[in-house]
Amino acid sequence: MSAQVRAGDDTQRQVWEAAVRLFAAQGFHGTGIRELAEAARLSSATLYHYMGTKEDLLFSIMKASLDRLITAAERVSAEAAQPQAVIARLVHVHVLTHALHRDETTVVDNEIGVLGPERRDTMVQIRDRYEDFWRDAIADGCRRGVFSVPDERFARMAVLEMCSGVAKWYSPSGEMDLDSIGAAHARLALQLLGVSAKRAASTPLPDAAEIHGLIEEIWQIRLPSMRARAPRD
């Protein structure tokens, strides 16, 4: 890779990181081009070269984020035979990525409505592809008698909302490590889907190291230490 290509990649990353940070904090409409250029340490002209329009940039951020989640969901769903195991894996990945990529997931969750009609429809279709993995696992569990819910759609929405909510309160300096939070959410999700507390507690959960490796591979990152802070007396 040439130095020029590496420099271009670094600049693109600066633009994306600045946009994610500002869009999450201020919203798409609340972020101006000049402010975005300053945050990325670029001139406005250079910024346009790397992002196109502001909506181009938002769309590319959302698509990249959801594409990664879809890839992860494909992998964990294929690696588990039982619906309760699929749900536990989906939950663990969703919780970790939402906690570790809070700004990015906030943008995806909150800003779809600002896209133009065609791009909004495309993004909703991509989001639905991700939710299909959850939909299919819940439907499979209900068919097998493993899950029992009054409404599969609302059950799916409730589980996803619970897991996404981690982004609002998780702190790396908290007293509970992120893998334990993921495991607790998996148990809660199973109970929400009608699995008894005793059976949920005995359901094998995914190996944390395996989930870490998957996230590091797909997101191209090194995960931070997830060791919990010592509890206060």
N, C-alpha and C positions, 0 to 999 in steps of 0.2 A: 504494500500500500504506500502510495506516494505521500510526501509531506503535505502536498496541497489537498489531497483527499482527506487525510487525517484532520487537517485544519477545518475543512468544510464540515466534517462530521462533528467536530467539537463545537463549531458555531451553531450547527443545527441543534445540538444538545442544549446549548445555552438558551436558544430561543424557546425550545420546548419547556425547559425547566422554569424559565421566567414566566411563560404563559400559564403553565399549570399552577404555579404559585399565585399569580395574580387573579386568574379566573376563579380559583377556589376561594380566595379571600374576598374579592370584590364583585365577582360575577363577570360574565362576558361583556355585557353592555356597560358595566362600570369600569372597564379597563380600556384606556385610550392607547392609540398607536404610539404616541410619544412616550408614554409611561412604560409601555412594553419594551420599546427600543432601549430606554434608559436601564431598565431592569436586566436586559440581555447584554448591556454594554456595547450597543451597536448604534450606528446611525439609522435613521428611518429608511433611507434608501437600501442599505444593506439588509435591514430587517425584511423588507418586502421581497428581496431576492430569495431569502430562505423560507418565508412563510406564505407567499402569495397574499391572499386577503386574510383578514383576521378570521373569517369563517372557515377558510381553507385550513388554517392552523387548528382551530377547534375541532373540526371534523377529523383531521388526521390524528389528533391526540385521542379522541374518543374511539376511533376505529382501532388504533393500535392497542389501546387498553382492553377493549372487548375481545379483540382477536387473541390476545394472550390468555384471557380467561377461558375462551372457547377451547383453545389448544390444551390448557390444563384440564378442563372438564372432560375432554375427549380421552385424555390419558388416564385419569383416575377412574372414569366410568368403565373403560375397557379392562382395567386391572382388577376389578371387583365383580364377583358373580352374584352376590346377594344385594338386594336393594338397600338394606340398612347399612351395608358397608359402603355402597356408592354414596349415600347421603352423608355418612361420616366423613368421607374423603372430600366431597364437594364442600362441606362445611369448613373443614380445616383449611383448605386452600383459600376459600372466600374470606374467612376471618383473618388469616395471615396477610393476604394481599391488601385487604381494606385497612388493616391496622398500619401496615408498613408503607402503603401508598395512599395516604389519607387524602392528599390534595387531588391526586389524579382521579380517584374514585368519586370524590365530591363533584368534580367537574362532569364526569360521566353521568352521575345520578341526577344532577341538578340542571344541566344546561342543554339537554336535548331539545327542549322547547324553543330555544332561540335559533335553531338551524332553519334554513329555508325548507319549504314543504318536501322537495325531492330528497334532500339529504336527511331530513328528519325521518322520512319513511324508511330510508335505507338503514339508518341507525336503529330504529325500532326493530326492523327485521333482524339485524345483527344481535341486538339485545335478546330478542325472542329465541334466537338460535342457542344462546347461552342458557336461557331459562328452560329450554327444551330438555336439557340433561336433568334438571331438577324435576320437571314435569314427568318425564319418562320414569325416573326412579320412584317417584311417589305413586304413579299409576301402577307400576309393576308390583310395588309393595302392597297396594290395596288389592290387586288381583290375587296375590299369593296369600292374603290374609295376615300379612306381617304388619301392615299399617291399617288404621281405621280412623278415617276423618269424615266429618259431615260434608265437606266441600274441598275437593283436591286443589282447586284454584286458589282459594283463600288460604289453605294450609301452606301452599308453596309461597304465596306472597308473605305470609307471616314469618316463615322460616328465613326467607331472604332478607326481610326487613330487620329481623333480630340480628342476623349475622353482619349485615351492612352497618348496623348501629355501632359496632366496635370502633369504627373510624371516628366517632364523635367523642369517645371517652378514654380510649386506650392511651396509656403513657408508658414508655419504656422504663421509667423510673418507678412504676407501680410495684405493688407487693406480689403480684401474680405474674408468672412468666407467660409469654404469648402462646406457647404450646399448651399449657394448662388451660388457658382461656379457650383455645380452639377445641380441646377435648370436652370442656364443660358445655360449650355450645353444641357440640355433636350430641352429647347426652340429652340436652334440652330439646334439640330438634327431633330426636327419635321419640321422646315423650310427647311432644306436640303432635307428632304423627300417629299417636295412639299406642306406642310401645310402652309396656309397663315400666315403672321405675326400676324394678329388679332386673328385667330383661335388658333394659337400656344400659344398666350398670355393667352387665356381663358381656355386652356386645364388644368384640375386639375393635379397637380403634387403629387407624393407620399409623405406621411407623413414622415418627416425627422426622427422622433423618431422611427418609424417602421423600416426604413432602418438601422438606428443605431443598433437597437436590433438584426436584422437579421445578420449584419456583426459581431457583438460581439459574437453571438451564433456560427456562422460557423467558424470564425477565432479564437475563444477562446481568445479574447482580450477585454480590456476596451478602448473604444475610448477616445482620448483626447478632451479637450474642443475645440469646433470649433468656438468660439466667435472671431469675427474679431477685429483686432487692430483698435483703433480710427484713423480716417483719419487725415492726416496732413493738417494744414491750408494752 
